[in-house]
Amino acid sequence: MRTYHCFWLLFWAGQPHQSFLTPLSKRTSGFPEKEKVLVLSGNSRRDLHRSKRSWMWNQFFLLEEYTGTDYQYVGKLHSDQDKGDGSLKYILSGDGAGDLFIINENTGDIQATKRLDREEKPVYILRAQAINRRTGRPVEPESEFIIKIHDINDNEPMFTKDVYNASIPEMSDVGTFVVQVTATDADDPTYGNSAKVVYSILQGQPYFSVESETGIIKTALLNMDRENREQYQVVIQAKDMGGQMGGLSGTTTVNITLTDVNDNPPRFPQSTYQFRAPESTPPDSPVGRIKANDADVDENAEIEYSITEGDGYDMFGITTDKDTQEGIITVKKALDFENKNLYILKVEATNTHVDPRFLYLGPFKDSATVRIQVEDVDEPPVFSRPAYIMEVKEDVPMNSVIGTVTAQDPDAAKNPVKYSVDRHTDMDRVFNINSGNGSIFTSKPLDRETLLWHNITVIAAEIS
């Protein structure tokens, strides 16, 4: 008659919150379910092999972070050949055996000596065996079992960044994607809700919202205008336990910048500008600067100026200073106060980059009136002719009038003129001039054979 012996590894749940047992496979015959026994057996000491089991357990659970003062009880190893006389010795080997997990070699009781952390190591694989103390030979086949560390919620969600930076165009539609934040939880995602993270917004409403499951931040308010407010600081919370009370949480900051779009037309701060220009102003010289204000920035604030109409359309031009976006008015032709002393221009400022989405706000241009007053410059008298040729006989008596020059003040004042001879051109003082009427007369005898031509310069000056 063949005999069988049984070897049991019993896992006791001394405190329900500390250890748990779960069957991996179940058969219909043998031990009842409530006994929670791992049965190992062999037919003899000489011929050891695993027998057909009626009920098999090969995995059980311990809670991590055990805080008791005593060792945490794991379970009991027992063979049906143990008669209680001390002839058997129980041995434990595998992950942490002898250090983290110890066994009482006489009773088979297994204990954990240290607090376990699932995040450091979630699973331990151990092997149990019973041997005869006298012979050292096993009385049961070696059995392998698994200790799985059950998670507790001891890790708060951690965001991948402490600070996120994002930007979106101003005036974006509600629901526009801004940025996605992500938080991870080191707890076990397969057990309970310890690692199930839910996102919520703590700061940043009503401007932005966050999707609770994805962490995607979107705009929540219509017509957010950069010119009113450019920077926003949003605080997002990630809470585990599915957001339920008692869950752990972490936060991150999201700095959001509104970028500019061309939603503001240029506007002149005043309707009329006045400048003065001396009539002596050379062509291409600046007369003055005007500037239309644009609340936008960069290319959206670029302006082009033009003269659209006015009585000085052909006398003046305007260009844009690319650095200051000012319109520079310049003279195109010579000015003449006596001919025209006032010009009225219409100047237009237009955005060079227009966004069609905002044309409903009105035309992206503005106009202003520019009045340019030409100033009189005190100009020297002007002779009626650039040169005079006079003939005189060599025997003419002294103090004889040989001709007359005429000059006038071109200014509006029409000041009287006095005349004089430039003595650098008449060193011998052969001629003289009447300072009042410009008549030239001889003051010395003339000799044709000595000097045929006399070239003299006459100076005309205003009498003020």
FITI-649177 format. One record per residue: x, y, z of N, C-alpha, C in turn. Coordinates in steps of 0.05 Angstrom, whole numbers, padded with zeros to 5 digits, always signed. Atoms other than C-alpha are relative to their C-alpha. Layout:
! residues N
XYZXYZXYZ/...
***
This chain:
! residues 464
+00017-00024+00000+00000+00000+00000+00018+00025+00000/-00017-00024+00002+00031+00067-00022-00011+00021+00019/+00008-00021-00019+00032+00121+00030+00007+00028-00011/-00005-00027+00008+00030+00197+00019+00004+00018+00024/-00004-00019-00022+00055+00254+00062-00006+00028-00011/+00008-00027+00008+00031+00326+00060+00018+00021+00013/-00016-00022-00009+00071+00391+00067-00015+00025-00005/+00017-00023+00003+00032+00454+00080+00016+00026+00005/-00009-00027-00006+00051+00526+00075-00024+00017+00006/+00025-00014-00008-00001+00564+00114+00006+00030+00002/-00002-00029-00002-00010+00638+00106-00022+00010+00017/+00021-00009-00020-00045+00667+00166-00003+00030-00003/+00005-00029+00000-00077+00734+00164-00006+00008+00028/+00005-00007-00028-00067+00753+00236-00014+00026+00004/+00014-00025+00000-00088+00825+00223-00011+00005-00028/+00012-00001+00026-00137+00834+00166+00012+00022-00018/-00010-00021+00016-00106+00899+00143+00029-00003-00008/-00029+00003+00005-00035+00871+00140+00006-00019-00023/-00006+00020+00021-00037+00810+00093-00025-00011-00012/+00023+00011+00015-00083+00781+00041+00009-00023-00017/-00006+00023+00015-00086+00715+00006-00019-00002-00024/+00017+00002+00024-00111+00704-00065+00007-00025-00015/-00006+00025+00015-00117+00637-00102+00005+00007-00029/-00005-00003+00028-00086+00633-00171-00014-00022-00016/+00015+00021+00014-00119+00567-00188-00016-00016+00020/+00018+00013-00018-00174+00526-00158-00010-00026-00013/+00012+00025+00010-00196+00453-00164-00022-00008+00018/+00026+00004-00013-00261+00424-00142+00002-00019+00024/+00000+00019-00022-00238+00370-00094+00021+00008+00021/-00020-00004-00020-00198+00371-00030-00008+00020+00021/+00005-00017-00022-00192+00426+00021-00021+00020-00007/+00020-00021+00004-00249+00475+00030+00013+00027-00004/-00012-00025+00007-00238+00545+00006+00009+00016+00024/-00007-00017-00022-00236+00577+00074+00026-00007+00014/-00024+00008-00014-00174+00539+00096+00025+00015-00010/-00023-00015+00011-00126+00579+00051+00026-00015+00005/-00024+00017-00005-00073+00523+00050+00013-00006-00026/-00016+00009+00023-00017+00510+00000+00010-00028+00007/-00006+00027-00007-00010+00434-00001+00022-00010-00018/-00022+00012+00015+00056+00402-00023+00003-00029+00010/-00002+00027-00010+00065+00327-00021+00019-00016-00018/-00017+00019+00015+00112+00269-00043-00006-00028+00009/+00008+00027-00007+00105+00194-00043+00019-00014+00019/-00019+00012-00018+00168+00176-00005+00025+00017+00002/-00024-00015-00003+00234+00204+00019+00020-00006-00022/-00019+00007+00021+00271+00167-00036-00010+00009-00027/+00011-00007+00026+00225+00187-00093-00018+00023+00003/+00016-00024-00005+00202+00259-00084-00010+00011-00026/+00011-00014+00024+00156+00290-00135-00026+00014+00009/+00024-00016-00007+00099+00341-00134-00025-00017-00006/+00025+00016+00004+00033+00305-00124-00022+00018-00011/+00024-00014+00010-00033+00325-00153-00013+00013+00024/+00010-00014-00023-00060+00380-00108-00030+00005-00003/+00028-00005+00000-00131+00390-00089-00006+00029+00003/+00005-00029-00004-00124+00463-00070+00028+00013+00001/-00027-00011+00002-00064+00507-00088+00000+00030+00004/-00004-00029-00003-00042+00575-00064+00029+00005-00006/-00028-00006+00004+00021+00606-00091+00006+00030+00000/-00004-00029-00001+00012+00681-00080-00017+00011+00023/+00015-00014-00021-00008+00725-00022+00011+00028+00002/-00006-00029+00000-00004+00800-00005+00006+00010+00028/-00005-00015-00024+00025+00844+00048-00002+00030-00006/+00001-00029+00003+00011+00918+00057+00028+00012+00003/-00025-00015-00003+00070+00964+00046-00002+00019+00023/-00002-00020-00021+00094+01013+00098-00013-00008+00026/+00010+00010-00026+00075+00970+00158+00013+00016+00022/-00010-00018-00020+00082+01014+00219+00000-00012+00028/+00001+00013-00027+00075+00963+00276+00028-00002+00012/-00026+00003-00014+00129+00954+00329+00012-00028-00003/-00010+00028+00002+00134+00878+00320+00004-00006-00030/-00003+00010+00028+00155+00840+00258-00028-00006-00011/+00026+00006+00013+00099+00833+00208-00001-00030-00007/+00004+00029+00004+00072+00762+00206-00008-00006-00028/+00005+00007+00028+00073+00730+00138-00017-00026-00002/+00014+00025+00002+00051+00657+00146+00015-00022+00014/-00012+00022-00015+00067+00588+00172+00005-00023-00020/-00008+00023+00016+00104+00531+00138-00002-00025+00018/+00004+00024-00016+00083+00461+00161-00002-00025-00018/+00001+00026+00014+00092+00389+00138-00016-00019+00017/+00015+00020-00015+00046+00332+00156+00018-00021+00013/-00018+00019-00013+00108+00293+00174+00013+00011+00025/-00011-00012-00025+00124+00341+00230-00016-00011+00024/+00013+00012-00023+00109+00301+00293+00002+00017+00025/-00003-00018-00023+00127+00359+00338+00023-00008+00018/-00023+00009-00016+00191+00324+00363+00025+00014-00007/-00023-00016+00008+00238+00374+00331+00018-00014-00020/-00017+00014+00019+00264+00325+00279+00000+00014-00027/+00001-00015+00026+00245+00371+00221+00010+00028+00003/-00010-00027+00000+00277+00436+00202-00011+00014-00025/+00012-00015+00022+00243+00489+00159+00020+00020-00011/-00019-00018+00014+00284+00528+00108-00014+00018-00019/+00012-00020+00018+00267+00592+00070+00023+00011-00017/-00020-00011+00018+00306+00616+00009-00014+00018-00021/+00011-00017+00021+00297+00666-00047+00003+00030+00007/-00002-00029-00003+00286+00742-00049-00003+00008+00029/+00001-00011-00027+00303+00772+00019+00000-00020+00022/+00000+00021-00020+00306+00705+00055+00024+00004+00019/-00021-00002-00020+00346+00709+00120+00005+00029+00008/-00004-00028-00006+00346+00785+00118-00027+00014+00003/+00026-00013-00001+00279+00815+00100-00021-00019+00010/+00019+00020-00009+00241+00750+00111+00016-00021+00016/-00013+00021-00017+00260+00702+00167-00021-00021+00007/+00017+00022-00007+00232+00634+00186+00009-00013+00026/-00006+00015-00024+00229+00599+00252+00004-00029-00009/-00005+00026+00011+00263+00534+00233-00014-00022+00015/+00014+00021-00015+00226+00496+00287-00030+00000-00005/+00030-00002+00003+00155+00522+00279-00009+00005-00029/+00008-00007+00027+00157+00545+00206-00013+00027-00003/+00013-00026+00002+00130+00614+00223+00019+00019-00016/-00015-00019+00017+00152+00667+00171-00009+00028+00008/+00006-00028-00006+00158+00741+00188+00017+00018-00018/-00014-00021+00015+00179+00805+00152+00013+00018+00021/-00015-00015-00021+00233+00843+00191+00001+00030-00005/-00002-00028+00006+00229+00909+00156-00025+00010-00014/+00023-00012+00013+00178+00957+00129+00004-00002-00030/-00002+00005+00029+00164+00941+00056-00011+00024-00016/+00008-00022+00017+00159+00993+00001-00005-00011-00028/+00007+00011+00027+00122+00972-00062+00015+00015-00022/-00013-00015+00021+00155+01028-00102+00029-00009-00003/-00027+00011+00003+00223+00997-00087+00000-00028-00012/+00001+00027+00011+00204+00925-00100-00028-00010+00005/+00028+00008-00004+00132+00901-00112-00004-00030+00004/+00004+00029+00000+00143+00825-00115+00025-00014+00011/-00022+00017-00011+00185+00775-00076-00006-00029-00007/+00003+00028+00006+00195+00703-00099+00017-00016+00019/-00014+00016-00020+00213+00653-00044-00005-00029-00004/+00002+00029+00001+00222+00579-00037+00000-00012+00029/+00002+00012-00026+00202+00536+00023+00007-00030-00001/-00007+00028-00001+00229+00468+00044+00002-00010+00029/-00003+00013-00026+00227+00419+00102+00020-00022-00003/-00021+00021+00001+00288+00374+00116+00002-00014+00026/-00005+00016-00024+00305+00320+00165+00026+00010+00013/-00023-00012-00014+00352+00350+00217+00024-00020+00001/-00021+00019-00004+00391+00285+00226+00014-00007-00026/-00012+00008+00025+00401+00266+00153+00005+00024-00019/-00003-00023+00018+00395+00335+00121-00015-00004-00026/+00014+00005+00025+00351+00305+00067-00029+00012+00002/+00027-00012+00000+00286+00339+00046-00021-00022+00004/+00023+00018-00004+00222+00306+00068-00024+00008-00018/+00021-00009+00019+00180+00347+00020+00014+00014-00023/-00011-00015+00022+00193+00376-00049+00000+00030+00006/-00002-00029-00004+00215+00449-00050-00024+00013-00014/+00024-00014+00011+00156+00496-00062+00006+00030-00003/-00004-00028+00005+00159+00565-00093-00026+00016+00004/+00024-00016-00003+00111+00620-00074+00008+00030-00003/-00004-00029+00006+00103+00695-00087-00013+00017+00022/+00011-00020-00018+00094+00752-00038-00002+00026-00017/+00004-00025+00015+00064+00813-00072-00008+00021+00020/+00005-00022-00019+00065+00879-00036-00023+00017-00010/+00024-00016+00006-00002+00912-00035+00006+00030+00004/-00005-00028-00001-00001+00986-00049-00018+00014+00020/+00016-00019-00014-00023+01040-00002+00005+00028-00013/-00003-00027+00013-00032+01113-00023+00021+00016+00015/-00021-00014-00014+00035+01139+00000+00017+00018-00018/-00014-00017+00019+00056+01178-00062-00019+00020-00012/+00017-00020+00012+00027+01244-00084+00007+00002-00030/-00006-00004+00029+00021+01259-00159+00022+00021-00003/-00022-00018+00006+00083+01293-00187-00002+00008-00029/+00001-00010+00028+00081+01338-00249+00027-00003-00012/-00026+00004+00015+00134+01327-00302+00016+00026+00000/-00013-00026-00002+00150+01402-00296-00010+00016+00023/+00009-00018-00022+00149+01450-00238-00015+00024-00012/+00012-00023+00013+00131+01507-00286-00003-00006-00030/+00005+00002+00029+00100+01503-00355-00003+00028-00011/+00003-00025+00014+00104+01559-00405-00015-00005-00027/+00015+00004+00025+00054+01567-00462-00009+00027-00010/+00010-00024+00012+00027+01619-00509-00021-00006-00020/+00022+00003+00019-00035+01628-00551-00006+00028-00012/+00007-00026+00011-00059+01684-00598-00023+00012+00016/+00022-00014-00012-00103+01736-00566-00025-00003-00018/+00026+00001+00014-00177+01736-00586-00006-00028-00010/+00005+00028+00008-00176+01659-00592-00028-00008+00008/+00027+00010-00006-00241+01621-00593+00001-00015+00026/+00003+00016-00024-00266+01588-00530+00005-00029-00007/-00007+00029+00005-00239+01517-00525+00026-00004-00015/-00025+00002+00014-00173+01533-00559+00021-00014+00017/-00021+00015-00015-00118+01484-00538+00023+00019+00008/-00022-00017-00010-00065+01518-00495+00025-00018+00004/-00022+00017-00007-00020+01463-00466-00011-00024+00015/+00008+00023-00017-00025+01394-00434+00020-00004+00022/-00017+00006-00023+00003+01382-00365-00003-00029+00007/+00001+00029-00006+00020+01312-00340+00012-00004+00028/-00009+00008-00027+00026+01285-00269+00000-00030+00001/-00002+00029-00004+00049+01215-00251-00001-00006+00029/+00002+00009-00028+00036+01176-00187+00014-00027+00002/-00017+00024-00002+00086+01124-00164-00015-00024+00013/+00015+00022-00011+00031+01082-00131-00009-00019-00022/+00007+00022+00019+00004+01018-00163-00025+00008-00016/+00023-00007+00016-00042+01035-00221-00020-00023-00003/+00018+00023+00004-00071+00965-00221-00016-00007+00025/+00013+00006-00025-00094+00966-00149-00013+00025+00012/+00014-00022-00011-00148+01012-00125+00002+00025-00016/-00001-00026+00014-00149+01086-00142+00024+00017+00009/-00023-00015-00010-00083+01105-00110+00015+00016-00021/-00015-00013+00022-00053+01124-00177-00019+00013-00021/+00019-00012+00019-00116+01149-00211-00001+00030+00005/-00003-00028-00003-00103+01223-00222-00022+00016-00014/+00020-00018+00011-00155+01277-00233+00010+00028+00002/-00011-00027+00001-00137+01348-00254-00022+00020+00005/+00019-00022-00004-00171+01412-00231+00016+00026+00000/-00013-00026+00002-00156+01486-00237-00005+00015+00026/+00002-00015-00026-00141+01524-00172+00001+00030-00005/-00003-00029+00005-00123+01591-00203+00001+00003-00031/+00000-00005+00029-00137+01619-00272-00028+00001-00012/+00027-00003+00010-00212+01619-00278-00008+00030+00001/+00015+00014+00021-00253+01644-00314+00013-00001-00027/-00013-00002+00025-00201+01651-00367+00007-00027-00013/-00009+00025+00010-00179+01579-00373-00014-00023+00015/+00011+00024-00012-00204+01508-00358+00019-00023-00005/-00017+00023+00004-00172+01440-00352-00018-00025-00001/+00014+00025+00001-00198+01372-00373+00009-00018+00023/-00006+00014-00025-00201+01329-00310+00016-00025-00005/-00014+00025+00005-00175+01265-00342+00025+00003-00016/-00023-00002+00018-00125+01290-00394+00020+00021+00008/-00018-00021-00007-00095+01352-00363+00003+00021-00022/-00002-00020+00022-00108+01392-00427-00013+00026+00009/+00010-00026-00007-00115+01466-00413-00011+00014-00025/+00013-00014+00023-00162+01506-00458-00009+00028+00009/+00011-00027-00006-00187+01577-00463-00029-00004+00007/+00028+00002-00010-00253+01589-00428-00015+00026-00002/+00013-00026+00001-00267+01662-00441+00004+00012-00028/-00001-00011+00027-00283+01697-00507+00014+00028+00001/-00011-00027+00004-00245+01758-00533+00021+00008+00021/-00022-00007-00018-00184+01755-00488+00020+00018-00015/-00014-00021+00015-00147+01819-00509+00028+00004+00013/-00028-00004-00009-00071+01823-00503+00005+00029+00010/-00005-00028-00007-00075+01899-00500-00012+00007+00028/+00010-00003-00027-00116+01893-00435+00016-00016+00020/-00016+00017-00018-00076+01836-00404+00015-00020-00017/-00017+00017+00017-00018+01797-00433+00008-00026+00014/-00011+00023-00014+00005+01749-00378-00021-00011+00019/+00018+00014-00019-00035+01697-00339+00016-00022+00014/-00013+00022-00015-00012+01650-00284-00022-00019+00009/+00020+00020-00006-00053+01586-00278+00013-00021+00018/-00009+00021-00019-00046+01536-00221-00018-00025-00004/+00014+00025+00004-00066+01464-00236+00007-00020+00022/-00004+00021-00021-00077+01410-00183-00005-00027-00012/+00004+00028+00006-00069+01336-00194-00005-00015+00026/+00007+00014-00025-00104+01293-00141-00005-00029-00006/+00004+00028+00004-00101+01218-00135-00026-00009+00014/+00025+00012-00010-00156+01171-00110-00024+00009-00016/+00021-00008+00017-00196+01194-00169-00012+00027+00008/+00009-00026-00009-00202+01263-00137-00017-00002+00026/+00017+00003-00024-00239+01235-00076+00013+00012+00025/-00010-00010-00025-00231+01262-00006+00020-00019+00012/-00021+00016-00011-00168+01238+00027+00022-00006-00019/-00022+00004+00019-00128+01234-00037+00022+00020+00003/-00023-00018-00001-00059+01264-00042+00001+00016-00026/+00000-00018+00023-00046+01322-00089+00027+00013-00004/-00023-00016+00007+00008+01361-00124-00009+00022-00019/+00008-00023+00017+00007+01427-00162+00023+00008-00019/-00019-00012+00018+00042+01460-00220-00010+00027-00009/+00007-00027+00010+00043+01531-00247+00004+00001-00031/-00001-00003+00029+00028+01547-00320+00000+00030-00006/-00002-00028+00008+00051+01615-00346-00009+00002-00029/+00011-00001+00027+00009+01633-00407+00002+00029-00009/-00004-00026+00012+00025+01691-00453-00019+00003-00024/+00016-00005+00024-00024+01721-00503+00018+00014-00020/-00015-00012+00022+00011+01735-00569-00018+00019-00016/+00015-00022+00013-00009+01794-00612-00011-00009-00027/+00012+00001+00027-00056+01794-00671-00007+00028-00008/+00006-00027+00009-00073+01854-00713-00030+00006+00003/+00028-00006-00006-00138+01873-00680-00004+00030+00007/+00001-00029-00005-00123+01948-00672+00009+00016-00024/-00008-00017+00022-00123+01998-00729+00018+00023+00010/-00015-00024-00009-00074+02057-00728-00019+00024+00004/+00017-00023-00006-00103+02121-00699+00018+00024+00005/-00014-00025-00006-00076+02192-00702-00010+00012+00026/+00009-00012-00025-00078+02224-00633-00013+00027-00003/+00012-00026+00005-00099+02290-00664-00008+00002-00029/+00010-00001+00028-00136+02310-00727+00016+00019-00017/-00015-00020+00015-00091+02368-00748+00028+00003+00011/-00028-00006-00007-00016+02379-00748+00009+00025-00014/-00010-00024+00012+00020+02444-00762+00030+00001+00002/-00029-00002+00002+00092+02454-00784+00007+00026-00014/-00011-00024+00013+00134+02513-00807+00025-00008-00015/-00023+00007+00017+00185+02509-00863+00011+00026-00012/-00012-00024+00013+00233+02566-00883+00000-00004-00030/+00000+00003+00029+00229+02580-00957+00027-00009-00011/-00027+00008+00008+00303+02566-00960+00005-00030+00004/-00004+00028-00006+00293+02493-00940+00007-00015-00026/-00008+00014+00024+00331+02449-00990-00019-00024-00006/+00016+00024+00006+00293+02393-01027+00011-00024+00015/-00005+00025-00015+00291+02325-00991+00006+00005+00029/-00004-00006-00028+00299+02360-00924-00026-00005+00015/+00024+00005-00016+00250+02340-00868-00013+00026+00010/+00015-00023-00010+00196+02388-00848-00011-00006+00028/+00011+00008-00026+00165+02349-00790-00007-00030+00001/+00007+00028-00004+00143+02282-00762-00028-00003+00012/+00026+00006-00012+00074+02253-00747+00000-00030+00006/+00002+00028-00008+00055+02187-00715-00028-00008+00007/+00025+00013-00007-00007+02145-00714+00006-00022+00020/-00005+00020-00021-00012+02102-00652-00014-00026-00007/+00012+00026+00005-00024+02027-00658+00006-00017+00025/-00003+00016-00025-00035+01984-00595+00013-00027-00005/-00013+00026+00006-00008+01922-00631+00030+00003+00001/-00029+00000-00002+00065+01903-00633+00011-00014-00025/-00015+00013+00021+00118+01881-00683-00013+00006-00027/+00009-00006+00028+00093+01872-00755-00029+00009+00000/+00028-00008-00001+00021+01882-00733-00003+00030+00005/+00001-00029-00005+00039+01954-00715+00015+00016-00022/-00014-00014+00021+00076+01970-00779-00019+00017-00016/+00017-00020+00013+00048+02032-00814+00013+00011-00025/-00009-00013+00024+00054+02061-00883-00015+00026-00003/+00012-00026+00002+00041+02136-00893-00001+00009-00029/+00002-00011+00027+00018+02171-00956-00015+00026+00001/+00015-00024+00004-00006+02239-00979-00021-00005-00021/+00022+00008+00018-00074+02228-01010-00012+00023-00016/+00011-00023+00014-00095+02298-01028+00011+00025+00013/-00009-00026-00011-00081+02372-01017+00013+00017-00021/-00011-00019+00019-00055+02434-01051+00031-00002-00001/-00029+00004+00001+00017+02413-01035+00007-00028-00008/-00004+00028+00006+00011+02343-01063+00027-00004-00015/-00024+00003+00015+00069+02355-01111+00024+00014+00012/-00021-00015-00012+00110+02398-01064+00013-00015+00023/-00010+00014-00023+00118+02349-01006-00003-00030-00003/+00002+00029+00000+00129+02275-00995+00001-00010+00029/-00001+00011-00027+00124+02228-00935+00010-00029-00001/-00011+00027-00002+00163+02165-00915-00004-00009+00029/+00004+00012-00026+00160+02117-00856+00027-00006+00013/-00024+00007-00016+00215+02113-00803-00006-00028+00011/+00005+00028-00007+00219+02037-00795+00005-00006+00030/-00006+00004-00029+00247+02043-00724-00022+00011+00018/+00019-00013-00018+00196+02091-00695-00029-00001-00011/+00026+00001+00013+00138+02080-00744-00013+00028-00002/+00009-00028+00004+00134+02156-00753-00001+00006-00030/+00000-00010+00027+00116+02191-00817+00017+00025-00002/-00019-00023+00003+00171+02239-00840-00009+00015-00025/+00009-00017+00023+00145+02296-00884+00025+00015-00010/-00024-00013+00012+00199+02323-00932-00009+00018-00023/+00004-00019+00022+00204+02379-00983+00009-00013-00026/-00007+00011+00026+00204+02356-01056+00011+00021-00019/-00008-00022+00018+00211+02423-01091+00006+00025+00017/-00008-00024-00014+00240+02491-01073-00025+00017+00008/+00023-00016-00010+00192+02534-01032+00005+00030-00006/-00002-00028+00005+00177+02607-01046-00022+00014+00016/+00019-00013-00017+00144+02648-00992-00017+00020-00015/+00014-00021+00015+00126+02704-01041-00020-00012-00019/+00018+00013+00019+00092+02654-01087-00023-00014+00015/+00021+00014-00015+00054+02611-01035+00012-00005+00028/-00010+00003-00027+00061+02611-00960-00015-00019+00018/+00015+00020-00016+00011+02558-00937-00008-00023-00017/+00008+00024+00014+00001+02486-00958-00017-00018+00020/+00017+00018-00017-00054+02439-00932+00000-00027-00013/-00002+00027+00010-00044+02364-00940-00019-00019+00016/+00014+00021-00014-00085+02303-00923+00018-00025+00000/-00019+00022-00003-00041+02246-00896-00015-00024+00011/+00013+00025-00008-00064+02174-00888+00020-00020+00011/-00017+00021-00012-00034+02120-00843-00015-00027-00002/+00012+00026+00006-00048+02047-00862+00017-00022+00011/-00014+00024-00008-00029+01980-00830+00009-00015-00025/-00011+00015+00023+00016+01940-00877-00008-00029+00001/+00008+00029-00003-00006+01872-00849-00028+00000+00013/+00027+00000-00009-00081+01866-00843-00010-00028+00003/+00012+00026-00005-00116+01806-00812-00030+00001-00008/+00028-00001+00010-00181+01793-00850-00021-00007+00022/+00019+00008-00021-00213+01763-00787-00011+00024+00015/+00008-00023-00017-00217+01832-00755-00008+00024-00016/+00009-00023+00016-00239+01875-00813-00027+00010+00009/+00026-00009-00010-00307+01878-00780+00003+00023+00020/-00005-00021-00020-00275+01925-00729+00002+00028-00014/-00002-00026+00014-00269+01979-00783+00025+00001-00018/-00023-00002+00017-00218+02003-00834+00026+00003+00016/-00025+00000-00015-00146+01992-00811+00018+00023-00011/-00015-00024+00008-00125+02063-00830-00013+00024+00012/+00010-00025-00011-00134+02134-00807+00013+00023-00015/-00011-00023+00015-00123+02204-00836+00000+00024+00018/-00002-00025-00015-00103+02272-00810+00007+00022-00020/-00007-00023+00016-00094+02342-00838+00026+00012+00009/-00026-00012-00006-00024+02373-00842+00001+00027-00013/-00003-00028+00010-00016+02449-00849+00030+00007+00002/-00028-00008+00001+00053+02473-00871+00001+00029-00006/-00003-00029+00003+00068+02547-00862+00028+00005-00010/-00026-00007+00011+00124+02572-00907+00009+00027+00012/-00010-00024-00013+00167+02624-00871+00018+00016-00019/-00016-00017+00016+00197+02683-00905+00029+00001+00010/-00028-00002-00006+00273+02687-00908+00010+00026-00012/-00010-00026+00009+00309+02755-00914+00020-00005-00023/-00017+00005+00023+00336+02749-00984+00014+00026-00009/-00014-00025+00009+00388+02797-01014-00014+00012-00025/+00011-00012+00024+00368+02847-01067+00008-00014-00026/-00005+00014+00026+00364+02820-01138+00002+00021-00022/-00004-00019+00022+00392+02859-01197-00019-00007-00023/+00018+00005+00022+00348+02868-01257+00013-00016-00022/-00015+00016+00019+00403+02837-01299+00024-00012+00014/-00023+00012-00013+00459+02789-01281+00026+00015-00007/-00024-00014+00008+00510+02832-01319-00008+00024-00017/+00005-00024+00015+00513+02902-01349+00024+00006-00017/-00022-00009+00018+00555+02925-01409-00005+00029-00007/+00002-00029+00005+00567+03000-01414+00023+00009-00018/-00020-00011+00017+00605+03039-01468+00005+00029+00008/-00007-00028-00007+00642+03104-01454+00025+00008-00017/-00023-00010+00015+00689+03148-01494+00022+00008+00019/-00023-00004-00017+00759+03157-01469+00004+00029+00008/-00003-00029-00006+00754+03233-01471-00023+00011+00016/+00023-00009-00016+00691+03236-01428+00010+00015+00024/-00008-00016-00024+00696+03289-01373-00003-00017+00025/+00002+00013-00026+00705+03265-01302-00028+00006+00012/+00026-00001-00013+00641+03254-01262-00023-00002-00020/+00021+00005+00020+00604+03236-01325-00014-00026+00006/+00015+00025-00004+00548+03185-01315+00002-00017-00025/-00004+00017+00023+00562+03125-01360-00022-00022+00000/+00022+00020+00000+00502+03080-01339-00011-00004+00028/+00014+00003-00025+00455+03057-01284-00007-00030+00004/+00008+00027-00007+00444+02990-01248-00024+00002+00018/+00025-00001-00016+00378+02971-01214-00002-00027+00015/+00005+00024-00016+00365+02921-01157-00024+00005+00018/+00024-00002-00017+00303+02907-01115+00001-00022+00021/+00003+00020-00022+00288+02871-01049-00022-00019-00008/+00021+00018+00008+00251+02807-01068-00020-00007+00022/+00017+00007-00022+00220+02801-00999-00025+00018-00001/+00025-00014+00000+00150+02825-00983+00004+00029+00012/-00005-00026-00012+00179+02883-00943+00008+00021-00020/-00009-00018+00021+00209+02914-01006+00016+00023+00011/-00017-00020-00012+00262+02950-00967+00016+00015-00021/-00017-00015+00019+00302+03005-01003+00028-00012-00001/-00026+00012+00006+00369+02987-01033+00021+00022-00002/-00023-00018+00004+00437+03022-01029+00021-00014-00016/-00019+00011+00018+00493+03012-01079+00028+00008+00008/-00029-00006-00004+00569+03009-01074+00017-00015-00019/-00019+00014+00018+00629+02990-01116+00019-00017+00017/-00019+00018-00013+00670+02930-01094+00028+00010-00008/-00026-00012+00007+00738+02964-01090+00022-00021-00006/-00019+00020+00009+00774+02897-01099+00000-00003-00030/+00001+00001+00029+00751+02902-01171+00006+00027-00013/-00007-00027+00011+00769+02977-01179+00020+00013+00019/-00020-00008-00019+00833+02986-01141+00009+00029-00005/-00009-00028+00006+00849+03053-01177-00022+00020+00004/+00022-00017-00004+00781+03081-01161-00006+00017-00024/+00006-00014+00025+00767+03099-01233-00029+00007-00001/+00029-00004+00002+00692+03093-01223-00012+00004+00028/+00015-00004-00025+00642+03112-01170-00030-00004-00006/+00028+00006+00004+00567+03099-01159-00017+00017+00020/+00019-00014-00018+00509+03138-01131-00014-00021+00017/+00011+00021-00018+00487+03097-01070-00030-00001+00000/+00029-00001-00001+00415+03118-01078-00013-00009-00025/+00014+00008+00025+00398+03109-01151+00016-00019-00018/-00015+00020+00015+00454+03063-01177+00013+00010-00025/-00013-00011+00024+00482+03111-01229+00030+00000+00004/-00029+00003-00001+00555+03098-01245+00013+00024-00015/-00013-00022+00013+00602+03156-01262+00030-00002+00004/-00029+00001-00001+00676+03167-01275+00010+00019+00021/-00013-00018-00020+00722+03195-01223+00029+00006-00008/-00027-00005+00010+00787+03194-01263-00001-00001-00031/+00000+00001+00030+00805+03205-01337+00005-00029-00009/-00002+00026+00012+00801+03144-01382+00020+00001-00023/-00019+00002+00022+00855+03122-01432-00003-00027-00013/+00006+00025+00014+00835+03070-01483+00025-00016-00006/-00025+00013+00007+00907+03056-01503+00013-00014+00024/-00012+00012-00025+00925+03040-01431-00017-00024+00008/+00018+00022-00008+00864+02997-01414-00026+00002-00015/+00024+00000+00017+00809+02978-01462-00025-00006+00016/+00024+00010-00015+00761+02941-01412+00004+00005+00030/+00000-00002-00030+00743+02955-01340-00023-00018+00010/+00020+00018-00012+00707+02900-01302-00002+00007+00030/+00004-00007-00028+00677+02924-01236-00025-00015+00010/+00023+00013-00013+00629+02892-01186-00015+00021+00017/+00017-00018-00015+00571+02930-01157-00015-00016+00021/+00014+00013-00022+00541+02911-01090-00025+00015+00007/+00025-00012-00008+00468+02922-01073-00008-00012+00027/+00007+00009-00027+00446+02918-01000-00025+00014+00009/+00025-00012-00011+00380+02928-00963+00007+00021+00021/-00001-00020-00021+00371+02989-00921-00022-00007+00020/+00020+00009-00020+00337+02965-00857-00002+00020+00022/
***
